[in-house]
Amino acid sequence: MQLSHYVTTFPCPDKPGRLLLLATRRCAVMELSDELWQRVRDGGEMEEEERETLQRLGVLVEDREAEKEEMRETFTRINKESRHLAVVVALTMACNLACPYCFEAPFRGEQTMDDAIADLLIRRLNERMAQGLDLTVDFYGGEALLQLTLLKRIATALQRAAGEHGVTFQFNIFSNGTLLTRPVVEELLPLGLAAVRLTLDGPPDIHDSQRPFVSGQESFATIMENIRAIHDILPIDLGGNYTRENYRRFPELLDLLIAEGIDPARFKAVGFSPVVPRADGSVAGDLGSACLASGDSWTFQAGLFLRAETIRRSFPVPKLKAGACVVEFENDLVVNWDGGIYKCPIFMGDESLKVGSLAEGINDYRESHNLDLWKNEECLECAYLPLCFGGCRFLARLKTGTMDCVDCRKELLDATLETIIRQDLGLDR
C-alpha cells in the first residue's frame, strides 16, 4: 500500500504527539498518533485493522500512479453514472431591487421567458425525465417570483411528467425574499418547492444601502418579515454579500434573526461571501474594493471570522466537501429566458460561452470551457485537487480573458483549511 497524493496533516497543539489528517478525496478527518503517521508515511508495518481503515478512508491506495489516473477520469465516471439532472432556469432578468454590485447588470433588463420558450423547456425536460433522470430545477432571475404564474405553470407540468415517468421532481427558488410571503410558499409547496436561497446583506443599514428597492425604499424589513413568516415551513439557504469595510458587522444580522424568534436550526445553511465582479468583470464604485478573487488575503480572514460567528450562534454552515466548477458536470445546465443554454448563470450575458439552446440542443463545449485544464502534473499531485479541480472558470477568465489557466485555490486552502476543520470538530471555539 502507498500513501495517497490527496492527504494533508495539521498539528494538534493541545495533544502533544498527535495530529489531524484530512483525506481530501473523501473529506475524511481523523486523529492519528505521530508514531502511526510515521509508519503510514514511510510504508512501515501496520496492523490489519489500521491498514483497512486507512485504505477505506482514502489515506492508503494500492498505487499512487493509478490513483492519479483515477482522478483524471473523475468526471467521465460521474457523468456516466449520474441519474440526476440539475437545471437553473432564468425566468426573467427583471428585478425589483437595485443592488449597485449586481453581477447581472451588464445584461439585465426587462427580458422575460415567453410561453413558447416555456413550452419548449417543459418538453425538453420531459424528454430527459423519460430517460429515467430525476430532476431538480432552480428558478432564477432577476427576481424569479416576478413571474410567479409562469413558475407555477412550469412546475405543475414537470411534476406531472415526473409522476408519469416514475422519477422525482423538486424545485428551489433563488429569490431576494421581498415577494416570498407565506401564502406564496403554501401555494408552491404542493408543486415541489424544496428550499429557497435568500440574501440579506448584514444588518438593516448595510443591507438597505446595498439592496434597496428600485424605488429607493428600504427592503430589509420586508424580507425579515417574510423570513419570520416562512421559516417554519420551508428550508432557507441564507446568503449575504459583504465588503472589506463591513463584514465584521454581519453577525449583527444573526443576532437580529434570533431576536425575532427565528430558530437557527430551521435554516438549511448560512454562508456569507464577498461581493463578486459583475458578469463582464467590471466593478461597481466603492463596492469594487471587495470584488476580489480567491487569492486576496483579507477574504480569508473575513470568511473564517464569519463562519466562526455563524457556528457560535448555532446556525448551520456549509461543510467541507469535494467540489468542482459546474462546467465539469454534463447534467448541470442553465437555461436563459430566451432558451439559450449555458453552464453557469454568471456566463449568461456572454454569447461566446453559450453551449446550445433548447431548440438546437447542446454543442461540444470541451474546448471553449477548457475542461481538461486541471489535468496537469502540478494539479494532479496537489493534495487539494479533490476540493477544487481547477477552481472557478469565471475567476480564471478574469485573470487572462480566457479560460486558459486554473483558478488555483492553494493559497486559500493553506490559509483556511486547518481552521475550518477545527471549527467543524468544535476545537476552535
N, C-alpha and C positions, 0 to 999 in steps of 0.2 A: 504494500500500500504506500501511496505517496501523498504528501501534503498538497491540498488544493491550492490553486492560484488565488482563490477567492475567499481568503480569510484575513482578518486583521485583529490585532490584540490591543488591549488597553490595560493600564495598571489598576490595581485595587489598593489605593493609598491606605485605606482603613483595615486592610487584611494583608499584612506582610507575607510574602511567599505565595501569593495567589494573583491571578489575572482574569480579566474578562476577554472572551474570544467571540468574535462575530463571524459567522459563515454567511457571506452575503448572498449566495445563490438561494438560500432558504430563509435568510434573515433570522437565523437561529443564534441565540445568545446563550453562552454557557460560562460558568466559572470553573477554572482549572487551577491546579497547583502548578507552580513554576517547574517542578520536577516532571510532571506529566507533560507539560508543554515542551520541555526539553526533549523528551523521548519522541513526542509526535514530530517535532521539527527535524530531529536528527535520524528518524527512521528506526528508533530503538524498539526494544521488546515491549509489548503491551499485553495486558490481559485480554482475553477474547471478548468479554463484555465491553471493555473500554474501546476496543477496535471497532466492534459492531456499532456502538453508539456514535462514535465519531464519523464512521462512514455514513450512517443513516442521516446525520445532521449536515453532511457535506464538507466536513473538515478533511477527511481522508478520501482519496479516489484511487482507482486502480492504476490510472496512467494520466499524468499531467498533460501530455500532448493530446491524448484522446479527449480529455476534458475541454481543451481549447477548441477542438473540432466540434464538440457538442455545443459549445457556446456559439460558434459560427452559425449553427443550424437552428438556433433557438426559435426564431420566428417562422422558419419553414415548418417546424414541428407544431408550434402553437396555432398557426393559421390553418394547417391541415386538420387539426383536431377540433378546432373551435366549432361549437354548435350554437353560438350566440352572436346576434347582430346588434350593434350599438350605433344608433343614428342620431346625430344632432340635427334638428330641423329648425331653421330660422324662419319663423312665420312672418316677421316684419322687421324692418330696420327702424321703424318709428319708435320713439321713446318719449315718455312724459317727464323724464328728468333731463337735466342739462349739466352733466358732470364735465368739468373742464379737462379732465385727463382721459376721457373716453377713448379707448383704443380703436373703436369703430368710426370715429369722427371722419376720417378721410373718405369713407364710402357710405356713411349713414344718411338716410333721408326718410321719405315717407313711403318707401317701397314696401309692398305687401304681397304675399303669395296669393295668386288668384285661384279661382275654383278649378281651372283646367290643370294647373300645376299640382294642386292638392289631390285631384283625382288620379293624376299620374303617379304621385308619391304613394298613395294608397295601393295602387295597382302593383308598383314595383316591390313594395314591402310585403304585400300579399304573396307575390311570387317567391320571395325569399323564405317566408314562413312555410309555404307549401313544400319547400325543400327540407323542412324539419328544423329550421333555425328558430330559437327563442328570440324575442325582440324586446329591446329597451329603446325608447325614444326620449331624448332630452329636448323639450321645446324651448326655443331660444329666441332672442331678438337682438337689438331693440328691446322692447318690453313685450314678451310673448302674450301676456294677458290683455293687451290691447286688441288682440284677435281671439278673444275667448270663444266666440261662436265657431270660428274655423278650427280652433284647437279641439273643441268638443266633437266636431264632425269627424275629424281625422281619428281621434282616439276611439270613438264609437265604432268606426269602420274597422280599425285594426284589432280592437278587442273581439269583435265578431269573427274576423278572419282567423285569429289565433285559436278561438274555440273550434272552428271548423277544421283546422289543421292539427289540433292536438298539441299545440305549443303554448308557451307562456308569452304574455304581453304585459308590460308595465311602462309607465312614463314618469319622468321627472320634469320639473319646470325650473329654468333659470329666470329669476324674477327680481326686480328691485324691491318688491314687497309692498308697494303702495296700493295695489289692486287686489292683493291676496287676502280677502276677507273670509270669515268663517263660512258664510253661505256659498261662496265660490268653491272653497275646499270641499264642503259637504256635497256639492254637486259633482265634483271631479273624482272624488274617492271611488265611487262605484265604477268609474270608467277605467280605473287602473292607475290612478295617481299614487306614487310610492313615496316621493320625497320632494323637497323644494330646496333650491340653493338661493339664499338671500344674502344681501350685502348691507352692512352697517359700518360706516367709516368712523368708528370711535364714538365718543360722547357727543351730545347734541350739537355743540357749537362747531366741532370739527366736521361732523357728518353734514350738517346743513350748509357749510361753506363748500364742501366737496361734492355734495349730491343734492342740489336744490331742484325743485320742480322747474319746468320750462318757464313758468310764470315768475320765477324768482322766489316763490314761497318756500318755506322750510318743509322738509319731508320726514324728518326723524320721528316726530310724534305719530304720524300716520302709520309708519312702518312698525313702530313699537307697539301700537295698539293692535295691529294685525297679528304680530307675533304672540302677544298675550292671548289673543282670541283663538289661535290655531295650534299652539304648541302642544296641546294635549291630544290632538287627533292626527297630527302629521309630523313625521321626522323632518327636522330642519338642519340643513348643512349651512352653517353661518360663516360668511367671509367678510373681509373688510380690507380697505386699501390704505396703507399708511405711508408717510413720508419720513425722511430723516429727522425732521423737526417735531413731528407729533406722535411717533409710535409709542413713546413712554406713557401717553395718556390713554391708550386703548384699554387697559384694564378697568378704567372707569366705566366703560360700556358693560363689561361683565358684571360689575357691581350693580349697575342700574338694572340689568336683567334679573338678577337675584332679588333686588329690592321690589321689583314688580311682581314677585311671586312666581317667576318662571323657573321651573326645575331644570338645573343643568343637565340632568340625566335624560331629559327629553330630546336633547339635541343629538343629531347624528354625528356631527363633528364641528369643531370651531377652529378655524385656521386663518390667520391674517397674513397678507402679502404686501410687499412694496408695490407702489404704483409702477406699472409697466409702460414701455413705449407704446405709442399708437401703432396701428397696423402698418403704416408706411415708415415706421422708425422714427418719426418726429416726436418731439416732446411738447408739453404744454406749460408755458410760463414757469413760475417758481416750482410747480409740481414736478417739472422736469428733473430737478435735483434727485428725485427718487426713482427716476427711470433708468435703473441700473441692472446689469446682467449679474450672473451668479458669482462673479469674481470680485464683487465690491464688499470690502470687509465690514462696513457698518451694517449691511443687511444680515451678516452672520450674527452679530450681536443682537440686533433687533429681533430676528426670528427666534433665537434661543430665549431671550427675555420674555417675549410674548407667549411662547409655548409654555414656559415655566409658570407664568402668571395664570394662564388658562387652566393648566393642570391643578394648580394650587386652589383654584375655586371649584374644582370637581367637574369642569366641563370636559367632554371627550375631545381628544386631538387626533389628527391623522397619524397613524402608526407607520413606523419604518417598514417599507416593503420593496421588493424588487419592482422595477418600473422602467419604462422606455417611452420615447416620443410616440405619439399616437400614429405617426406615419407608418410605423412598423406593423400595425395590425390591419390585416385586409378587411376585417369585418367591422372596423370603426370608420364611419363616414360622416360627413357634414353635407346636408342639403340646404342650399341657399334658397331664398324666397323665389328666385327665378328658375329654380330647378337645376342650377349648376351644382356640381359635386366637388367637394374639397376634402382634404384630410384633417384640417384643423380650423376652428372658427376664425382664428386670427389671420388665416390666409384668404378669407372670403373676398377681400377687396382687390385681390391681385389675380388678373386673368391668367397670368403665366403659371400660377400654381393651381389652376383648375385641373382636376383629374378626369372630368367627364360631365355627363348630365343625365337626368332622368330619362330623357328622350333617346340618347345615343349610347348610354352605358358608360363603363369606366375604362379609361385608357391605361396604358402601361406607364406608371409614374416612377418606376425604379430609378431611372437616370435623373429625372427632374428633381426628385426629392432625395437623391443620393442615399439610398437605403443601406448601402454597404460601407458607408464612411467610417464606421467604428470597427470594421474588420481588418484592423492593422495590429501589428505585434505589440505596440505600446498599450493599446486599449485591451487587447486580449490577455495581457499579462497583468493588468491592473486589478487589484482586489476589489475595486469599486464598480467594475463593469456591470455586474447584475443590477446595480442601483440606478444606472443612467443610460447605458447603451448609446453613448454619444450625446446624450443630453437633448436640449430643446432645439429643434431645427430653426425656429424663429430667431432665437438669440444668436445662434450660429450665423444666420443670414445677416443679422445686424452688423456683424464684425466685418464681413467682406462683400456683402451684397448678393452672395450666392450661398448655397448650402454645400460648400466645398470643404468645410472644416467641422470638427466636433465642437460641441459646447462642453468643454471639459469641466467636470464637477469636482476634480480632485482637491482644489484649494478649499472649496466649500465644505466638502466632507471631512477633510483633515481638520477643519476649524470647528465643526459642529457635531460630528457623529458620536464622539465619546459622550458628550453632554446629553444628546438625545437618548442614547441608550441608558444612561444613568437616570435620566428623567423617567423613562418608561419603567425602569426597575424600582423606582421610588428611592433612589440613592442620592438624589440631588435636590432634596427639599430642605 
